[in-house]
Amino acid sequence: MRQNNHNILIELLVSPRYRIVRHLTLFIFVLFVAMNFVGFMEEDGVEISTPLMFIGITFFIIVFMGGNYLNIYILTPRFLLKNKFLQYFLSLFGLVIIIMAIITLIPSLIIEVGNQPSANPDPVKAVVSVVSSTLSFLFFFAGSTSFVLFKHWILDMRRAKELESATMQLELKMLENQINPHFLFNMLNNANIMIKKDPDMALHIINKLEEMLRYQMDESGREKVSLKEEILFLSDFLELEKTRRDRFDYSISVEGNQDNIQIPPLLFITFVENAVKHNLDGYAASYVNISFEITKKSLVFICENSIPQQVTVKETGGIGLANIKRRLNLLYDNNYSLEQTKTDSIYTIKLELKL
C-alpha cells in the first residue's frame, strides 16, 4: 500500500498526464500569495476598491508566474543542468531583484490609479518587508528549482533502468543464441550418424529433431514456458542420444507438483548437453540421471552423469556453462544457487531456483 502511494506521488510530480494538475496547483498557491499581498497593503492604510484589487492580484500573478516559468524553463535548463552554477545563481538573483522592483511598484500604481491617499509606512517596517519578500522569492524559486532537479533525476533513473533492462534482454538473447547453435550441431551430428546405420531409425530421429527444433524456435522467444514442456524437451534430447549409443541410459524423475511451474525456456539443456558430452565412454556403460524436486518455494534440478574411465573430451564445461551461469545471474540475480561436485566416477550439478 505504501509503495503504491509512493508511485502515485512520483507520477503526480513527473508524469506528463498530470502537467495541468501541477500548473493548477502552482496557480492556486500564487493566487493565495497575491491575495495576502494585497491584504497587507490594506493593513498599511491603503484603501483598495474591488476592481483595483482584481487588477493588483492579476498583475502580481503574471509577474510571479512569469518569473517562475522563466526560472524552471530557461534558467535551470540553460545554466544549472549544464553545471554553469555561477551564471545560474547570478541570473536567478537578478530575476528576483527585477521581480521585487516590479512588485514594489504595485502599491504605487494602485494608489495613483485609484487616486487613493498615500500611506506613510514605517521605514524600518518597509525595509524588513522588502528583505523578507526577497528571501521568500529566493526560497520559492529554490523550491521550484529543486522540483525540476528532482523531476530530471527521476526521469534519468527511469531511462537508466529502461536502458539496463533493454541491455539485459539483448544480452540474454545473445546468450541464448550462443547456446542454440551448439545444441543444433550436436543434434544434426547425431542424426547424421544414424542415417548411415539405420535409415528407418534415422527417419524417426529426423522427425523427433524437427519437433525439438520447432519447440526451440517457438519457445525460445517467450519469457516463460511450463516445466512440463522443458522436461519433455530434455527427454527427447536424451532419447535421441540413446539411439546412437548402445551402452547409454538415462532417467528423469519429478517429485512434487509441476503443473503451475513456469521457467525461462531452454534453461537446463546446457547442463544436460555437457553431461552427455562428458560421459561418453567407449569401454563401459554410461548414464545421465536427472531429477526435479518441487516445493512451494523452490525448484531443485539435479543432473548426475557418469565419468568415463578414460577421458576422451575436455573436462571443462567451456562456453556453454559460462553462458548459462551468466544467464542465471541476469534472470535470477541472487535467487538461485549452483553447485558442482565431482568424484572419481560421478559428476553432479545441482541448481536450486527460488520460486
Phi, psi and omega in degrees: 000315180296322179295321178296317178297321178297317180295320178297317179297317179298317179297319178298327184277329189238339186288136176300336180297332184253021180299317180296320179299318180295316180293323178294320177298317178297318180298316180298319179297314181294323177299318178297317179296318181296318180295322177292324179298313179294324177297323178295327178297319179294326177293334178276005175098009179267117179277127185236125176285166182299315178299318180293325177297317179297317179296316181297316180296317180298315180298318179298315181298317181299313181294314184294311180295319179300316178296320180294315180293326176298323180290310189279336183256343181239301185295312183296309179295322186284326185246302189294314181289348176255016177064025174265073191292317182298313179300321182294310184293324176294318179294318180295317179296318177297321178297317180296319179299316180297315180297317180297322179296318180292316181298323180295333180284342185301311179301319180296319179295319180295318180295319182289315181294322184270003182052040180272149176295138181287135178274157178246083184289154176296126182303319180297317179297323180294317179296315179300320180296317180295315181296314181295322178294319178298314178297322179297317178296318179298316179295322179296313180293327175297322178294316180293324176294319178299322178297316179297316179296319179296318179298315179295323179296315179299314181295321177295320178297319179294317179297320179295320179293318178296320178295319179297318180295316179296320178296319180296316180297320178295318180294320177300317180296320178295321179294319177298318180293331177288325180286318188300314179300325178297316179296315181298319179299315180300316183292317178296324178295319177299314181297321180297320179296316184288332177300323180286328185273314188210102182302320180296316178294325178298320178297318177299317180296317181297318178297317179294321178296323178299316179298317181293318179293323177296317177299316181298317181289319184285318189270338183294338178278350180273154179286320181222149174226166180284149178297325179302316180296319180294320179295318177298321178298315178295321179297317178297319179299312181291328178295319176297320178297323181293329182293338182256358181232120185292323185248046177239138178221161179210164175212148176228122180236148181229126175244124181107175183271116182260003189301316187254016182275124178244136181222162173298145183292149175056039184280329187256348189298326181295319177298317182291319177302315180293324177297317179294317183297320187266002177249012178296118185228120180273000185242342183212167178293149179228162183206161171225122178245127181241138176222146175239127177242118187246127172235183180292334186250346186208160172234122181250123177250125179236125178239119183239129179226151176287152178253128183296152179294326176238121184288124181250352178225167177300147180276344182282153180282343177070204184295326184303309180292324177298320179294316182293326176295318178296320179295319177297320178297320180289321184280319190243353180055245179260012184265036175205161173223143181229122181238141177233127178232148183216133171244189180293335186236349185225137173241130185230136171241132179236119180243123178244124179249134176278130182266000000 
